[in-house]
Amino acid sequence: MAHIKNEELALSTSCVCFVKEGQKNMCYSSGAIGVLSEEQVEKYCKRGIEKKDIPKEMEAGIVLFGKVSETCSDYRNMGYDDYWDCVSENMKSFGKK
């Protein structure tokens, strides 16, 4: 779920969605920080959606972040108080900062 920094801008602009067959779309909007949830796409992408292929240089990072996100979904039982601390530590363990 994205953080909506500027709701007026998010509502008044179109979205860009990176798509790959067999995976969820990753949609972004001006005025939002992060990937929009499905509910946010419905709300903030009414001005249109520009679909693009995922750039090859982004693909490995996306796969890595997906694995780390899944690993950290149970962050409290892993000894972390904060989800993003878990993500940060696990990204470092994979050699990414």
Backbone as a printed PyTorch tensor [residue, N CA C, xyz], in Angstrom:
tensor([[[  0.8420,  -1.1730,   0.0000],
         [  0.0000,   0.0000,   0.0000],
         [  0.8890,   1.2390,   0.0000]],

        [[  0.5990,   2.1410,  -0.8780],
         [  1.3740,   3.3800,  -0.9980],
         [  0.9250,   4.3940,   0.0520]],

        [[  1.8400,   5.2680,   0.3920],
         [  1.5150,   6.4140,   1.2450],
         [  1.1020,   7.5460,   0.3090]],

        [[ -0.0980,   8.0740,   0.4920],
         [ -0.5860,   9.1560,  -0.3590],
         [ -0.0910,  10.4700,   0.2350]],

        [[  0.8780,  11.0660,  -0.4210],
         [  1.5100,  12.3040,   0.0450],
         [  0.6920,  13.5280,  -0.3630]],

        [[  0.1160,  13.4740,  -1.5700],
         [ -0.6680,  14.6000,  -2.0830],
         [ -1.9160,  14.0180,  -2.7560]],

        [[ -2.9930,  13.9610,  -1.9980],
         [ -4.2230,  13.3270,  -2.5020],
         [ -4.7650,  14.0150,  -3.7470]],

        [[ -4.7540,  15.3300,  -3.7770],
         [ -5.2670,  16.0680,  -4.9370],
         [ -4.4860,  15.6880,  -6.1980]],

        [[ -3.1640,  15.6280,  -6.0950],
         [ -2.3290,  15.2510,  -7.2370],
         [ -2.5830,  13.7960,  -7.6340]],

        [[ -2.6650,  12.9070,  -6.6430],
         [ -2.9100,  11.4910,  -6.9320],
         [ -4.2490,  11.2870,  -7.6460]],

        [[ -5.2510,  12.0410,  -7.2590],
         [ -6.5750,  11.9110,  -7.8780],
         [ -6.6390,  12.5390,  -9.2650]],

        [[ -5.7890,  13.5190,  -9.5300],
         [ -5.9090,  14.2780, -10.7810],
         [ -4.9460,  13.8300, -11.8810]],

        [[ -4.1240,  12.8190, -11.6030],
         [ -3.1710,  12.3460, -12.6120],
         [ -3.4050,  10.8740, -12.9170]],

        [[ -2.9050,  10.4420, -14.0610],
         [ -3.0100,   9.0320, -14.4180],
         [ -1.9270,   8.2340, -13.6860]],

        [[ -2.0040,   6.9350, -13.7950],
         [ -1.0490,   6.0380, -13.1360],
         [ -0.1800,   5.3350, -14.1690]],

        [[  0.9460,   4.8520, -13.7060],
         [  1.8170,   3.9990, -14.5040],
         [  1.8550,   2.6450, -13.8030]],

        [[  1.6110,   1.5820, -14.5560],
         [  1.6620,   0.2330, -14.0010],
         [  2.6810,  -0.5940, -14.7760]],

        [[  3.6150,  -1.1760, -14.0360],
         [  4.5510,  -2.1250, -14.6260],
         [  3.8900,  -3.4930, -14.5530]],

        [[  3.8410,  -4.1770, -15.6890],
         [  3.1220,  -5.4490, -15.7640],
         [  4.0540,  -6.5610, -16.2320]],

        [[  3.8080,  -7.7410, -15.6920],
         [  4.5050,  -8.9360, -16.1390],
         [  3.5280, -10.0940, -15.9890]],

        [[  3.4270, -10.8900, -17.0320],
         [  2.4930, -12.0010, -17.0310],
         [  2.7320, -12.9010, -15.8260]],

        [[  1.6440, -13.2440, -15.1490],
         [  1.7340, -14.1330, -13.9970],
         [  2.0860, -13.4350, -12.6920]],

        [[  2.2570, -12.1160, -12.7170],
         [  2.5790, -11.3680, -11.5000],
         [  1.5930, -10.2260, -11.3330]],

        [[  1.4950,  -9.7390, -10.0890],
         [  0.6400,  -8.5740,  -9.8360],
         [  1.2440,  -7.3560, -10.5020]],

        [[  0.3800,  -6.4730, -10.9660],
         [  0.8490,  -5.1990, -11.5210],
         [  1.4230,  -4.3500, -10.3960]],

        [[  2.4400,  -3.5650, -10.7120],
         [  3.0130,  -2.6100,  -9.7650],
         [  2.6440,  -1.2350, -10.2850]],

        [[  1.7110,  -0.5820,  -9.6030],
         [  1.1830,   0.6920, -10.0850],
         [  1.6200,   1.8480,  -9.1890]],

        [[  1.9190,   2.9610,  -9.8360],
         [  2.3860,   4.1660,  -9.1640],
         [  1.5390,   5.3400,  -9.6170]],

        [[  1.4440,   6.3470,  -8.7540],
         [  0.7270,   7.5660,  -9.0740],
         [  1.5230,   8.7540,  -8.5780]],

        [[  1.5070,   9.8520,  -9.3250],
         [  2.0610,  11.0890,  -8.8020],
         [  1.2560,  11.4250,  -7.5570]],

        [[  1.9160,  11.8740,  -6.5250],
         [  1.2280,  12.1720,  -5.2780],
         [  1.2550,  11.0260,  -4.2940]],

        [[  1.7700,   9.8710,  -4.7270],
         [  1.8520,   8.6980,  -3.8520],
         [  3.2960,   8.2220,  -3.7630]],

        [[  3.6460,   7.6880,  -2.6050],
         [  4.9720,   7.1150,  -2.4060],
         [  4.7950,   5.6160,  -2.2350]],

        [[  5.3630,   4.8360,  -3.1470],
         [  5.2660,   3.3830,  -3.0760],
         [  4.2760,   2.8190,  -4.0820]],

        [[  4.1240,   1.5100,  -4.0280],
         [  3.2400,   0.7900,  -4.9430],
         [  1.8200,   0.8480,  -4.4110]],

        [[  0.8950,   1.1830,  -5.2930],
         [ -0.5170,   1.2770,  -4.9120],
         [ -1.1200,  -0.1050,  -4.6770]],

        [[ -1.9660,  -0.2180,  -3.6610],
         [ -2.7290,  -1.4460,  -3.4540],
         [ -3.8340,  -1.5060,  -4.5130]],

        [[ -4.4920,  -2.6450,  -4.6250],
         [ -5.5830,  -2.7760,  -5.6020],
         [ -6.6870,  -1.7550,  -5.3250]],

        [[ -6.9950,  -1.5320,  -4.0350],
         [ -8.0210,  -0.5610,  -3.6700],
         [ -7.5880,   0.8510,  -4.0630]],

        [[ -6.3010,   1.1530,  -3.8800],
         [ -5.7920,   2.4750,  -4.2540],
         [ -5.7990,   2.6590,  -5.7640]],

        [[ -5.5100,   1.6050,  -6.5190],
         [ -5.5660,   1.6970,  -7.9780],
         [ -6.9820,   2.0850,  -8.4070]],

        [[ -7.9810,   1.4410,  -7.8140],
         [ -9.3690,   1.7670,  -8.1490],
         [ -9.6940,   3.2200,  -7.8430]],

        [[ -9.1600,   3.7330,  -6.7480],
         [ -9.4660,   5.1030,  -6.3300],
         [ -8.6610,   6.1500,  -7.0900]],

        [[ -7.3550,   5.9220,  -7.2730],
         [ -6.4680,   6.9710,  -7.7790],
         [ -6.1220,   6.8680,  -9.2650]],

        [[ -6.5230,   5.8020,  -9.9370],
         [ -6.1380,   5.6430, -11.3490],
         [ -7.3170,   5.8400, -12.3050]],

        [[ -8.3060,   6.5980, -11.9020],
         [ -9.4900,   6.8190, -12.7410],
         [ -9.1840,   7.6630, -13.9690]],

        [[ -8.0850,   8.3990, -13.9580],
         [ -7.6930,   9.2270, -15.1160],
         [ -6.9860,   8.4010, -16.1860]],

        [[ -6.7420,   7.1370, -15.8900],
         [ -6.1110,   6.2660, -16.8610],
         [ -4.8930,   5.5570, -16.3010]],

        [[ -4.5300,   4.4850, -16.9870],
         [ -3.3680,   3.6890, -16.5940],
         [ -2.5050,   3.4740, -17.8280]],

        [[ -1.2480,   3.8570, -17.7130],
         [ -0.2670,   3.5850, -18.7620],
         [  0.4700,   2.3170, -18.3550]],

        [[  0.3490,   1.2670, -19.1720],
         [  0.9890,  -0.0060, -18.8500],
         [  2.3430,  -0.0860, -19.5370]],

        [[  3.3370,  -0.5220, -18.7660],
         [  4.6990,  -0.6660, -19.2810],
         [  5.2570,  -2.0140, -18.8550]],

        [[  6.1760,  -2.5310, -19.6460],
         [  6.9030,  -3.7340, -19.2440],
         [  7.8820,  -3.3630, -18.1390]],

        [[  8.1420,  -4.3150, -17.2480],
         [  9.1260,  -4.0810, -16.1900],
         [ 10.5070,  -4.0170, -16.8270]],

        [[ 11.2380,  -2.9220, -16.5860],
         [ 12.5960,  -2.8380, -17.1270],
         [ 13.4620,  -3.9710, -16.5750]],

        [[ 14.2880,  -4.5500, -17.4290],
         [ 15.1190,  -5.6840, -17.0230],
         [ 15.9720,  -5.3640, -15.7990]],

        [[ 16.4990,  -4.1300, -15.7290],
         [ 17.3560,  -3.7780, -14.6020],
         [ 16.5850,  -3.7020, -13.2760]],

        [[ 15.2660,  -3.5920, -13.3420],
         [ 14.4420,  -3.5660, -12.1300],
         [ 14.0210,  -4.9650, -11.6960]],

        [[ 13.9950,  -5.8850, -12.6220],
         [ 13.3950,  -7.1890, -12.3740],
         [ 14.0580,  -7.9580, -11.2240]],

        [[ 15.3800,  -8.0030, -11.1830],
         [ 16.0700,  -8.7440, -10.1220],
         [ 15.7790,  -8.1330,  -8.7560]],

        [[ 15.7630,  -6.8150,  -8.6800],
         [ 15.4610,  -6.1460,  -7.4260],
         [ 14.0400,  -6.3960,  -6.9630]],

        [[ 13.1270,  -6.4550,  -7.9020],
         [ 11.7240,  -6.7130,  -7.5780],
         [ 11.5730,  -8.1250,  -7.0240]],

        [[ 12.2200,  -9.0780,  -7.6600],
         [ 12.1590, -10.4620,  -7.1930],
         [ 12.7600, -10.5590,  -5.7920]],

        [[ 13.9130,  -9.9260,  -5.5870],
         [ 14.5660,  -9.9440,  -4.2810],
         [ 13.6720,  -9.3150,  -3.2170]],

        [[ 13.1260,  -8.1440,  -3.5090],
         [ 12.2740,  -7.4780,  -2.5270],
         [ 11.0390,  -8.3180,  -2.2190]],

        [[ 10.4940,  -8.9860,  -3.2170],
         [  9.3450,  -9.8670,  -2.9860],
         [  9.6880, -10.9850,  -2.0210]],

        [[ 10.8670, -11.5880,  -2.1740],
         [ 11.3010, -12.6560,  -1.2670],
         [ 11.4970, -12.1210,   0.1390]],

        [[ 12.1420, -10.9610,   0.2530],
         [ 12.3890, -10.3670,   1.5660],
         [ 11.0620,  -9.9690,   2.2160]],

        [[ 10.1450,  -9.4020,   1.4510],
         [  8.8350,  -9.0230,   1.9850],
         [  8.0920, -10.2360,   2.5210]],

        [[  8.1630, -11.3260,   1.7840],
         [  7.5050, -12.5510,   2.2280],
         [  8.1650, -13.0690,   3.5050]],

        [[  9.4950, -13.0450,   3.5390],
         [ 10.2280, -13.4760,   4.7310],
         [  9.8190, -12.6440,   5.9420]],

        [[  9.6730, -11.3400,   5.7510],
         [  9.3980, -10.4220,   6.8610],
         [  7.9160, -10.2870,   7.1910]],

        [[  7.0580, -11.0220,   6.5120],
         [  5.6320, -10.9060,   6.7990],
         [  5.3230, -11.3120,   8.2420]],

        [[  6.1940, -12.0990,   8.8440],
         [  6.0340, -12.5400,  10.2260],
         [  7.1350, -11.9170,  11.0950]],

        [[  7.4250, -10.6360,  10.8560],
         [  8.5810,  -9.9760,  11.4690],
         [  8.5670, -10.0020,  12.9950]],

        [[  7.4160,  -9.9270,  13.6080],
         [  7.3690,  -9.9210,  15.0800],
         [  7.8730, -11.2450,  15.6420]],

        [[  7.5190, -12.3520,  15.0250],
         [  7.9960, -13.6580,  15.4860],
         [  9.4550, -13.8980,  15.1190]],

        [[ 10.0070, -13.0120,  14.3110],
         [ 11.4260, -13.1110,  13.9420],
         [ 12.2910, -12.2510,  14.8630]],

        [[ 11.6730, -11.5640,  15.8180],
         [ 12.4190, -10.7480,  16.7670],
         [ 12.5450,  -9.2830,  16.4070]],

        [[ 11.8160,  -8.8420,  15.3950],
         [ 11.8500,  -7.4310,  14.9940],
         [ 10.6210,  -6.7090,  15.5350]],

        [[ 10.8100,  -5.4600,  15.9420],
         [  9.6800,  -4.6380,  16.3670],
         [  9.0600,  -3.9050,  15.1890]],

        [[  9.8340,  -3.7560,  14.1130],
         [  9.4070,  -2.9540,  12.9750],
         [  9.6420,  -3.7280,  11.6770]],

        [[  8.6460,  -3.7280,  10.8110],
         [  8.7240,  -4.4230,   9.5210],
         [  9.9240,  -3.9530,   8.7070]],

        [[ 10.1490,  -2.6300,   8.6570],
         [ 11.2180,  -2.0900,   7.8110],
         [ 12.6020,  -2.4270,   8.3510]],

        [[ 12.7390,  -2.6230,   9.6730],
         [ 14.0160,  -3.1020,  10.2160],
         [ 14.3040,  -4.5010,   9.6900]],

        [[ 13.2800,  -5.3240,   9.6610],
         [ 13.4210,  -6.6830,   9.1250],
         [ 13.8250,  -6.6410,   7.6610]],

        [[ 13.1440,  -5.8110,   6.8810],
         [ 13.4560,  -5.6920,   5.4560],
         [ 14.9000,  -5.2370,   5.2650]],

        [[ 15.2990,  -4.2090,   6.0090],
         [ 16.6540,  -3.6710,   5.8840],
         [ 17.7100,  -4.7350,   6.1830]],

        [[ 17.5370,  -5.4420,   7.2840],
         [ 18.5130,  -6.4770,   7.6600],
         [ 18.5610,  -7.6010,   6.6360]],

        [[ 17.4010,  -8.0220,   6.1540],
         [ 17.3690,  -9.1270,   5.1940],
         [ 17.8810,  -8.7060,   3.8230]],

        [[ 17.6920,  -7.4660,   3.4320],
         [ 18.2700,  -6.9850,   2.1710],
         [ 19.7880,  -6.9830,   2.2820]],

        [[ 20.3080,  -6.5760,   3.4420],
         [ 21.7670,  -6.5770,   3.6610],
         [ 22.3220,  -7.9890,   3.5650]],

        [[ 21.5700,  -8.9560,   4.0740],
         [ 22.0570, -10.3400,   4.0360],
         [ 22.1500, -10.8680,   2.6080]],

        [[ 21.3860, -10.2450,   1.7030],
         [ 21.4570, -10.6120,   0.2850],
         [ 22.4350,  -9.7250,  -0.4720]],

        [[ 23.1130,  -8.8090,   0.2420],
         [ 24.1040,  -7.9410,  -0.3890],
         [ 23.5380,  -6.6880,  -1.0030]],

        [[ 22.3030,  -6.3320,  -0.6750],
         [ 21.6860,  -5.1170,  -1.2070],
         [ 21.4550,  -4.1500,  -0.0680]],

        [[ 21.6570,  -2.8490,  -0.3220],
         [ 21.4140,  -1.8270,   0.7120],
         [ 20.5030,  -0.7720,   0.1970]]])
